[in-house]
Each structure stands twice: as structure tokens, then as C-alpha cells.
Amino acid sequence: MKAQIDQERCHGHGRCYTLAPELFGEDDEGYGQVAGDGVVPAAGERAARLAVSNCPERAIDLIEEA
């Protein structure tokens, strides 16, 4: 699974990096960004889904990889 943030939808609420700091960070202006290459480890799936469900702009997508 990979996480991505749509920068056009992100308004910088910061819930993603507050709830899952190991998966998300913030840029210089406070907007969310995916940490590293975006691959979500199995142990981080719950945190990733929590961040998705708490994003008020629905800017986070999780892509299931085959």
C-alpha cells in the first residue's frame, strides 16, 4: 500500500502528521506531505487509514499495490 496526498485538496489542517507522524510530515508552509517513498508498512496501515478518515479535505489516498 502507498500513501499520497493531493496537494490541491490539502489545506494544511495537519491531522495526517499529527495522527501518523511516521507516515506523514509537513512542508515549510504546514501542508501535509508523505514521508519517504509513501510505502506504508504493514504495521502502519491502521495509522494510515486513521489519517485518511480524519482528513477534512479528503486529500489523502491509499493505493493498494498488487
C-alpha positions as a Markdown table, in Angstrom:
| # | Residue | x | y | z |
|---|---|---|---|---|
| 1 | Met | 0.0 | 0.0 | 0.0 |
| 2 | Lys | 1.2 | 3.5 | -0.8 |
| 3 | Ala | 0.0 | 6.8 | 0.6 |
| 4 | Gln | -0.3 | 10.0 | -1.4 |
| 5 | Ile | -1.6 | 13.5 | -0.7 |
| 6 | Asp | -3.3 | 15.6 | -3.3 |
| 7 | Gln | -1.6 | 19.0 | -2.8 |
| 8 | Glu | -4.5 | 20.8 | -4.5 |
| 9 | Arg | -7.0 | 19.5 | -1.9 |
| 10 | Cys | -4.7 | 19.8 | 1.2 |
| 11 | His | -5.5 | 22.8 | 3.3 |
| 12 | Gly | -2.8 | 22.2 | 5.9 |
| 13 | His | -5.0 | 21.1 | 8.8 |
| 14 | Gly | -2.2 | 18.8 | 10.0 |
| 15 | Arg | -4.2 | 15.9 | 11.1 |
| 16 | Cys | -2.3 | 13.5 | 9.0 |
| 17 | Tyr | 1.1 | 14.2 | 10.5 |
| 18 | Thr | -0.4 | 14.5 | 14.0 |
| 19 | Leu | -2.1 | 11.1 | 13.8 |
| 20 | Ala | 0.6 | 9.3 | 11.8 |
| 21 | Pro | 3.9 | 11.1 | 12.1 |
| 22 | Glu | 5.8 | 8.1 | 10.9 |
| 23 | Leu | 4.0 | 8.3 | 7.6 |
| 24 | Phe | 3.4 | 12.0 | 7.0 |
| 25 | Gly | 5.2 | 15.2 | 7.6 |
| 26 | Glu | 4.7 | 18.9 | 6.9 |
| 27 | Asp | 6.3 | 21.2 | 4.4 |
| 28 | Asp | 7.6 | 24.7 | 5.2 |
| 29 | Glu | 4.0 | 26.1 | 5.0 |
| 30 | Gly | 2.4 | 23.5 | 7.2 |
| 31 | Tyr | 0.8 | 21.4 | 4.4 |
| 32 | Gly | 0.9 | 17.6 | 4.7 |
| 33 | Gln | 3.4 | 15.6 | 2.7 |
| 34 | Val | 4.1 | 11.9 | 2.5 |
| 35 | Ala | 7.3 | 10.8 | 4.3 |
| 36 | Gly | 9.8 | 8.9 | 2.2 |
| 37 | Asp | 8.5 | 7.0 | -0.8 |
| 38 | Gly | 5.0 | 6.7 | 0.5 |
| 39 | Val | 5.1 | 2.9 | 1.1 |
| 40 | Val | 3.0 | 2.1 | 4.2 |
| 41 | Pro | 4.5 | -0.8 | 6.2 |
| 42 | Ala | 2.0 | -3.4 | 7.4 |
| 43 | Ala | 2.4 | -2.1 | 11.0 |
| 44 | Gly | 1.4 | 1.4 | 9.8 |
| 45 | Glu | -1.8 | 0.5 | 7.9 |
| 46 | Arg | -4.1 | 1.4 | 10.8 |
| 47 | Ala | -2.4 | 4.8 | 11.3 |
| 48 | Ala | -2.6 | 5.5 | 7.6 |
| 49 | Arg | -6.3 | 4.7 | 7.5 |
| 50 | Leu | -6.9 | 6.8 | 10.6 |
| 51 | Ala | -5.2 | 9.7 | 8.9 |
| 52 | Val | -7.3 | 9.2 | 5.7 |
| 53 | Ser | -10.6 | 9.1 | 7.7 |
| 54 | Asn | -9.6 | 12.3 | 9.6 |
| 55 | Cys | -8.6 | 14.5 | 6.7 |
| 56 | Pro | -11.4 | 17.1 | 6.4 |
| 57 | Glu | -10.4 | 17.7 | 2.7 |
| 58 | Arg | -10.2 | 14.0 | 1.8 |
| 59 | Ala | -6.7 | 14.8 | 0.3 |
| 60 | Ile | -5.1 | 11.5 | 1.3 |
| 61 | Asp | -5.4 | 8.4 | -0.9 |
| 62 | Leu | -4.2 | 4.9 | -0.2 |
| 63 | Ile | -3.3 | 2.9 | -3.2 |
| 64 | Glu | -3.3 | -0.9 | -2.9 |
| 65 | Glu | -0.4 | -2.4 | -4.8 |
| 66 | Ala | -0.7 | -5.8 | -6.4 |
